[in-house]
Amino acid sequence: MEPEESYLIYDLFRAFWTRVVGLFFREIAERNAHLIPKTGPVMFVVAPHHNQFVDPVILLMHAGRRVSYLAAAASMRRLFIGFYGRCLRGIPVERQQDLARRGAGRIRLEDRYAEPTVISGDGTRFTEQVEPGMKIVLAKGAGQARVEAVESDTRLRLGAEMKELAALEALTSSEGAAYTVVPHVDQDEMYRAVYHRLNKGECIGIFPEGGSHDRTEMLPLKAGVAIMALGATAANAELGLKIVPTGLNYFHPSKFRSRAVIDFGQPIDVPPELVAQYQQGGSERREACSELLATVSEGLKQVTLNTPDLETLRLIQAGRRLYQPNLHSLTMAQQVELTRRFIKGYDIYRDMPEVRDLRERIEDYNTELRYCGIRDHQVSSMRMGRAEAGALFAWRLVWLLIMGLVALPGTALNTPVFVVTGVVSKRKARAALAASTVKVRARDVIATWKILIALVLVPSLYSVYSVLAVVFVRRAPLWATAAVSGLDQWSSLRIYVCAWALAAFMSYAALVFGEQAIDIVKSIRPLFLSLVLGKEHGERLVLERQELSDDITDLVNELAPKIYPEFLKTRIKDQLGESRTTHANIINESAHAFHRRMRSGEQALRQRLGGAIGGDDAAADDNGGGSGSKTARRSKYRFSPPTPRTMATLNSISPLEFLTSANSTATSAGAAKSGGAMAGLRSDAARQSSADDGGVGHRARSSTGEATPEARNGLFDVT
């Protein structure tokens, strides 16, 4: 083993990057880190690769061991990334796509039927650009083939025919096809470096998809991970290598202060029979690699979220939020595990009539939320009267003002950082999207560039502010610096250091208070809707959510034991496992303290108003909203969204105007005229909505058959 001192630089840079990434994310949770072997060689196989250079750092934060990564040699050749990669003991991997070069001219099939492997060129220079063993790759991934022989500048022979339909169409077109030349890459040096690290009992991290992407499912795994595992074990039968599938799940991977979960799976042993098969070479070696690769792929599926498209993922996430797991609140990591189980159940039962019915109802419910401009977790806050909503509205505006004032200086100081990182990261995303055939919107590169740019721009910007502070103190009149006694006697270095520290402190305050202020801003919308539409609209939405939640819970409780036999034997939290969350502790504790104080004030305010949400829920249950048989509960709604003209009318109303109107109506008879005017405006908006929708209006009714007032708003129809 190397002496411990040799890891000093590695440990310093690991500590630095884990702090930086820990600041970028609001919360990072881990699951099953206890499964990681404490000693011996380990290969961490990580997927999906959704966040470029951020993904490796998250593993470094939670693996509990030193991990050396395989990194693209092209990245290692970059100035800053290569420097950090070498300090973290990265192993460069030369990728064929990084060495690809655009071929001159255009190519076509000489005779599709008689000689399907002969390629002729127009304006090509095959003898200069192509050698036997290289690959010819058509544009947009239409097809590829290895070159067997180069006969002239305009003629070569492939080792196998391109049979893809897109390739045949391109190669038989009149103008020919554009192509790139990909050289053969010798990876022997990389494999020797990996085997050397594993034989020393170290850990290797690899992203087997071959590159970062932003798809909702894993890309096909490259065979390299199986070759490394089998090759290292074949060379050292006593190696004892463990392969640990590692899943990375982000809520919003490119957003500052978002959340992430890292999930470790059961370690996989390398079977001796596959090692023996691998040593035979030829087709036996390929079969052994394929079998181990399939095992690794299945292990990754147990710790990742994989859906065919974004719409399916959103549907599954909505169903998971509506499910009631024995009234237990779940941690973020347990929510991800529950989502994973929902995906598996949906794949199995998606064609059942009950599942199709729930899918349609969830889509309708999500459509309602989008038109209302709220999230699912905000629905419960709409079950309140105008007086209570107005009071909470005012209360949160006060807190928003306080937090906004505290966060304003730091926000102003860092505005150039936000602007520059946003512009540059989006530009880099567009460039990455243009150069990739697998990315959807190239969001996987945004967070990396935000962090890299901020690391350079933030200290540079603070230095500029500090220099300006020194110049100001030296040139400002005495009255301008009188607030700090003896400031004019300070040295320039002291002023510079204090100004730098002050800028950092104001940025910290902006992070703490600004984050809470944004949460308050998001909570304003449901209160505004309660002021505009009244309590009845909120009660209808709450009732529909409860009915949908009950039906989803009943169906899951019925079907889940068929997939997970332990479902009825243990609590859902025990099944999903325990987790640990990594925070930027000081920031989150400070933010939580302010959040708790605001919430306690809201509870006291509600008690004084006598309109606590719990009391409203009980009253609704007494009126039949939460009772009755399942058949009576399953009332289905057809959503008739308001027209853009109606929503424009509602959105044009000032929240403060409604707040003043509601409070005046509740406390003074002298404001009756203003309250009547606002009620008239709401009525006019509702009538206009009905007219814009073609005059077709159905009066909504509750589960008891009684007409509900929110039908005036034209939002719901009964089927």
N, C-alpha and C positions, 0 to 999 in steps of 0.2 A: 504493500500500500504506500501511496505517496504521503509525505509528511503533511500534517494538518495545515502548516503555514502556506502550502501551495494553493489552498482554497481561500486565502484571505481576500484576494481581489474578487473572486466569484461571490463570496458572501457579502462583500460590501455592495456590489452592483445588484445582487439579488435583493438586499434590504432596500436599496434605493428604488428599484422598479416596483417592488411590492407596495411601497408607500405611495408612489405616484398613481398606480392603477387603483389602489384602495381609495384614493381621493377621488378618482374619476367616477367610481361606482358608489352608489348610496348604500348598497348592501350586497354582500357576496356570501351565499350560504353553501355549505358542503354537506354531502351525505356519504356515509359509510367509509370515511377515511380510515377507520380502524381495520379495514380489509387490506390495506397496503402492507406488504411485508416490511418488517423493520430492518432486516439485513438481507444480503444476497442480491444478485442481479435482478433488476426489474425493468420491463419494457412497458412504458405507459403509451397506450394506443388511444389517441384523443380525437374525438369527432363530436359534432360537426365543426369544421374550421370556419366559424362565422365571424371572427374578429382579428384576422391577420396576426400582427405581432402582440396583441393583447392576450390572446389565448394562452401562449406559453407562460406568461407571468402569472396568470390565475392559477395554473397548475403549480408553479413554484411556491405560491402562497399557501397551498393546502396539502402538498404531497408529503411534507415532513421529512423529505430527503433531498439531497442534491440531485438535480436532473440536468443532463446534457441533451440538447435538442439537435435533431437533424434540421438544418435550415438550407434554403435554396442558396446555391453558390452565388447566384446573381445578386441576392440580397446581401450576402456576406462581402461582396465587392463594393457595396455602397460605403460612403465615408462614415456616417454616424452609426447606421444600423450594423455595419460590419464591425465597427469598434466595440459596440455593446455586445454583439454576438460572440466575438472572440473572448471578451471578458467573462462571459457566461459559459465558456467552454463549448461553444456550438460546433457541430460537425457539418461541414459544407457538403451539399449534395448537388451535383451538376444535373440539371433537368434539360431534357431534350428541347422542350418548348422555349427555353431561355436562349438556346443556341440557334434556333431556327432563323433562316435568312430567306428573304423574298427571292424567288427565282426569276431570271430574266425571261421575257417573252411569255408566250402562252402555249399550252400543250393540249393534245387531243389524241384519241385512239386512232391508230393508223387503219386497222381493220377490226371492227368490233367482234366479228364472228370467226374469221380465219386466224387472226393473231391478237387475241384480247389482252396480251401482256406487253405488246409493243407500243411505245409512246413516241409520237413524232412532235416536233416543236416548231414554232414560228418565232424567230428572233431569239431563240434560246442559246445558251452557252454551256451545254452539258459537260463538256470536257474540262471546263474551268471550275464549275460550281458543284458538280455531282461526282461522287465516287461510289463504287459498289459497297453495299452495306448501309448506305444512307437511306432515308425515307423521303418519298414524295408525298406531301400532304396538301390536299385541295382546300380551297377557301371554305370557311364556315363549317369545317369538320365534315365535309361531304364524303371524304374517303381518304385512305392512305395505303401505301404499299412500299415494300422494301425494294431497292434497286439491285438487280442482279448483275447487269452489265451495261456499260456506257459504250455505244458503238460509234457515235459521232456527236458533233455539237447539236444536231437536230434529231437524234434518234437514240433511244435507250430501251432496255428490256427490264420489266418488273419481275420480281420473284413469284408473284401471284396476281391473279386478276382482281380488279376492283369490281365487286358485285353490287355495291350499294346503288340504289336507284338514283339518288342525288348525284353520285359520282358519274354514273353512266350518262345522265342528262347533261352534265357539265362537259364531259370529255367528248361527247358527240355533237355538241352545238357548233354552229358555224364559226363563232368567234373564238372557240377554244376555252380553256379554263386557266385561271390564275393558280399559282402553286407556291409552296414554300419548300425549302430543302432543309431537312433535319438530320444533322450528323449523328453517327453512332457514338455513344458515350460509354467509356470504360469506368465502371463503378467499383473496381476492385479496391482502390485505395479507401473509398468510403466504407466498404464492408470490413476491411481490416481495422479501421479506426473503431467501428462499432464493436467488433469482436474483442478488441483490446479493452475497451471500457467495461464490457460485460464480464470479461474474465477477471477484472479487478473488483467485481462486486458492485459496480456502480449502476446508476439508473439512466435509461435512455428514454427520451420523449419523441414520439413520431406522430405526424398527422397523415394517416394513410390515404386520405382522399387526394393528396398530391398538390393541393393549393387551397386557398381560402375561397369562399363563395357565400352567397346569401340565399340559397334555396331552402325550402322547408323540409327537405329530406336529405339524407346522406348521399354523397356521390359514390359510385362504385370504388371499392378499395383497391389500391395498387398492391401488386404481389410482393413488393419489397419487404413489408413487415414479416411475411411468412418466410421469405428467403433468409432474412436476418436471424429469426428465431431458430429455424431448422439448421441453418449453417453454423451458428454459434454452438448449438447443442451437439451437432455432429462432430465438431472439432474438439469439444470438451464434454464428454459424457457425464462428468460430475458437476456440470455448471449449475443445475437447479434453477434455470430461468423461469420467472413468472411473468405472464402477460396480464396487465391490469387494464381492462376496458374503462375508459374515462369519458363521460359525457359532459359537454358544456351546453348549458341552456340559458339563453339571454331573454329578458323581457323586452328590452329595446337596446340592442347591442351598440348602436351608434350614438345614443343620447347620453349627455353628461348627467351624472347622478342617477343612473338607472340601476337595475338589479340583475343579478346573475346567480346561477346555481351550478356547482360542479358536483358530479355524481360519480363515485367509484364503484365498479362492478366487482364480481367475484373473480379473483385471480385465476388465470388459465394456465395449466401445465402444458408443456410440450410433450405429446405422447411419444414414447420410445418407438412404437411401431411406425409412426410417421417419419421419425428420424432415420430408421433403417430403410424405409422406402425412398426417402430423399437421397440417401447415399448411393442408391442404385443408378441414379442419373436417368437421362432421357425422359420418356413419357411418365415413368414412375415418379420422378422428381416433380414434374408438373402436377401430377395428381396429388401428391403429398402437400404441395404448396396450396393447391386449390382447396383441399379439405381443411387445412389449418386456417386458411383465410376465411372460409365459411364459418368456422367456429368463432373466430374473432369478430366477424361481422354480426353474428347473432348475439355475442356478448355486448357489442356496442348498441344494438337495438334495445337492449334492456336498460340502458342508461341515457338514451336520447329520445327526443321527440321527432317522429317521422310521419309526415302527412304528404299526400300527393300534391297539395296546393295550399295556398294561403287561406282560401275560403273554408276548406275543411278544418284547418287548424283553428280558425276563429270560431267555427261551430263547436268544436270540441271544448275549447276554452270557455265558451259561454255555458255549455252544459255542465262543466266542472264547477263553475261559480254558482250555478243554480242548485247543485246537489247539496244535500244536507247530511254530512257525515256524523250521525249520532250526536248532533249539537256540539261537537268538539271543534274548536278553532284549530286550524292547521298552520304550520310554519310554511315559509316560502318553499323550502325544499320538499316538504310533503305535498304541497300543491302541485309541484312539477311531477312527482311520482304519481299522484292521482290523475293528472292529465295524461300521463303515459298509459295508465290502465284504461282510461276512457278511450284512447285511441285504439287500443287492442280490442276492447269490447265493440267499438263502432265498426271496426273492420270485419268482425265476425257476424254481427247482428244488423248491419246497415240495411238489409233488404226486408227486415221484419216490418209489417204494417205499423206496429206501435212505434218503432224507431223512426220510420218515415214521417209519421204524424208529428212526433216530437220535433223532428228536424224542421218541419214547416213552421211549427209554432215558435221555435227558437228564432228562426229567421224573421218572422213577423215581429217578435218581441225586440230583436236587435234593430229592426227598421224603426220601430216606435222610439227607441232610445236615441237613434241617430237624428230623427226629426225633432225630438225634444232637446237634443244637444247635451245629453247627460250620459253618465256611465251607470253600469248595473249597480255598483255599490252605493250610488247616490239616490236610488229609488226610495229607500226607506225614509230619507230626509224630506220627501215631498208630502208625507202624510201629516200635514199640520195646517192649521188655519192661517188666514192672512195676518192676524195680529201676532201670532207666534213667529211666523216667517218674517214679518217686518222687524220684530224685535231682534231675532237672530241675524237678520241682514244688517241691521245697524251695529250690532255687537261685533260682527266679523269685519265690518268696514273700519271700525275703530282699531281693531287688532291689525288689520291690513295696513292702515295708516302708520301705526307704530313700527311695525316690522319693515314697511317700505322705507320709512325715514332712516332707520338704522342701516338698511341694506343699500340705500341710495349712493353714499360716497364710494363704497367698494365697487358697486356696479358701474358707476361712472368711470372709475379708474381702469376697470377691466373691459370696458366696451370695445376698445380696439382689438383685444384678444378674441372676444366673441365674434366680431366681424371678420377678422382675418382668418381664424380657424374655420369658420363656416364657409367662407368663399373658397379657400384653398382646398379644404377637404372635399367639397363638392366637385371642384375641378379635377382633383385626383380621381374621384369616383367615376367621373365621365371618361377619363382616360383609361382607367382599369376596365370599364365596361366595354369600351371599344376594342380592347386587346384580348378580351376573354370570350370564350364560347359557352361558359357555364354560368356566369353571373346573371342575375335578374336585374338588379338595380345597383350592384356594386356597393352596397352598404357595408360590406365587410372591411373596407379599407378606411372608412370615415373616422372611426374612433382612433385608429392608429395615427392618422395624420393630425387629428386634433391634439393628441397628446404630444407628438413630436414637435409640432409648431408651438404649442404652449410652453414646452420646456425651454425653447429658445426665446420666445417673445416675452414671456412674463418677467423673467429676471432682467432682460434688456429694457423693458418698459419701466420697471421699478427703478432701474438705474437712472433712466432719463428723468423720472420724477424726482429722484433724490438730488440729481445735479441741479434741476430747476429750483429745488428747495434751497440749496446752498446759494445759488445766484440771487434768489429772492431775499434771503436773510441778509446777504452782504449789501444789497442795493436798496432795500426797502427803507422807508423812513422809520424813526424810532417808534412812533405810535402804532405802526403795523406789527411790530414784534414785541410790544409791551405785554402781551398776554403771558409770555413765558419769561420769567425773570432771568436776566443775564444771558438771554439768547444771543445777543450781539457779541458776547464774549466767548461763545463756543468756537471750537476749532471747526474747520470745514469738514474734517473727517467725522467728527462727532455728529454734526448736522446731517451728513450723508447717511451714516449708519442709522440714526434715529428716524430719518425720513423713510429709509428702506423698510425698517421694522414697522413703522406706522402704516405704510402701504400694504404690507403683508397682513397686519392685523385688521385693517378695514376690509380686505378681501375675504379674510376668514369670517368676519361679521356678516358680510354680504352673502357668503355661502350658507351660513346658519340661518339667518333671518329671511334671506331671499327665498330659500327653499320652502320655508313655512308659508311665506307670503304667496308663493305660487299655488300651494295646496289650498289656501284660503280662496284665491281667485277661482280655482276649479269648483269650489263648493258654493259659489255664489249663484251659479246657473239654476240649480233646483229650487233655491229660495226665490229666485226671480219668477220662475214658473209658478210656484205656489202663490205668489202675489198676483200674477196675471190671471191664472186659470182657477184659482181657488182650491180648497181642500178636496173637493169632490174628484177632480181630475187625478190628484195624487193618490187618493184611495183606490180609484179604479186601476191605476198602474200597479200599485202595491198588491191589490187583490189578484190581478192577472199574474204577477210574478210569483206569488205564493202558490197559486194553482199549478203553474208550470213547474215550480220547484218541487211540489208534492208529487206530481206525476213522474218527474224524472227520478226522484228518490225512490218511489215505489218500484219503478221499472228496473233501476239499478240493483236494488235489494233483491229483486226476483231473479235477474239474470247473472249477477256477479258470482254467486256461488258455483255456477257451472264452469266458470273460467278459473276462479280462485277458490278452491275448496275451503280455505281457512277463513273465508270472508265472514261467516256467521259465528266463528269460534272466538275471535279476538276483536278488540277495538280497532277501528280504522287507523288510529294513530300508531298502534303497535305494529300493524301490518306495514305501514309506510315507512317505519323506521325513524330513528332520531337524527337530528341534524344540529349543526353548529353554524352560527352566523358570524361573519367577519365584518366589523364596522370600522369606520374612522371614528373611534370611540368618543373623543372629546366633542366632535361636531355633532354626532347623533345624540349624545346625552344632553347637550345644551338645547338642541332642537326639541327633543322630547319633553324637556322641562317646560319650555314655553307652550308646547302643544297641550300638555296636561293642565297647565294653568288656564289656558283659553277654554278647554273643555269643561273644567270645573265651574268656570264662570257661566258657561252656557247652561249647565245643569241647574245652577241656582236661579238663573233667569227663567228657565222653563217652569221650575217649581213655583215661582212667584206668579207666573202667568196662569198657572193651573192647567196648562195644556201640554203636559209631558206626552211624548210619543207613546209610552207604554199605556197610558190611559186611553189614547185614541185607538190603539190596537184592541184593547179590551172592549171598548164600545163597538168597534167594528165587528168583533166576534159575536157580541150580543145581538147584533142586527143580522146575523147569519152570514157574514162575510167569510168567516174562517171555519164554519162547521158544516155539517151535512155529509151525506154519503159521497163517495168518490164520483158516482154518476152525476150527482147534482153539481159537484165542483167542476166537472170537466166542461165548462162553458167555453166555447171557442169564439175568438174575436177575429173579425176581418178588419184589418187596419186600413183606414182611408186617410192617407197623409194630407195635411193641409197644403194648399197650393202655395207656390212661392210668394204670391201677393199677400196671402194671409200671414205667412211667417215674417215677411218684411214689415207688415203693420205691427205685429207683436214685438219684433226686435227693435223697431223704431221708438218704442215707448221707453222713457228713461226709468231705470230702477229707482232712482231717488224720488221721482215723481210718484211712482206707485207706493213707495215707502211712506211718503208724506200723506198721500191719500188714505192709505190703510190705517195709519196711526191716528189721523185726524178723525176718521169715521168712528174708530173704536173709542176715542176719548172725548170727543166734543161734538155736540149737535150742530155747532156752527159750521162744521166742515161737511155737512150732508150734501151741499151742492157740489163740492169737489168730488166727493165719493160717487155721487150719482153720475157725474160727467165721466169718471173713469169706468164705471160700470157700463155706461152707454157706449164707451169706446170699445170695451170688450165685446159687448153685444153686437156692435156694428161689425167688428172683425169676424165674429162667428157667422153673422148673416152673409158677409162678403165671401167667406170661405164656402158656405153652402152654395152661393150663386156661382162662384168660380168653378165649383165642382160639378156644375151642370144642374143644380137644383135638386139633386138626388140626395136625400137625407133620411137616415133611419135613426130612430131614437134608441140610444143604448139602454140596456136594462141589466140590472145586477142578477146574481144567481138566484135571487128570490123572486125575480120577475118585475121588480119595481123600477120605474124609469129613473135614470141617474142624470144629474144636472150637466155632466160634462158633455152630453150629446150636443149641447148648444155650440160647442167648439168645433164640431164636425170632425173629431179625431177618431172616433170608433164607430163601427157598425156591427150589428149582431148578425151572425149567420145561423 
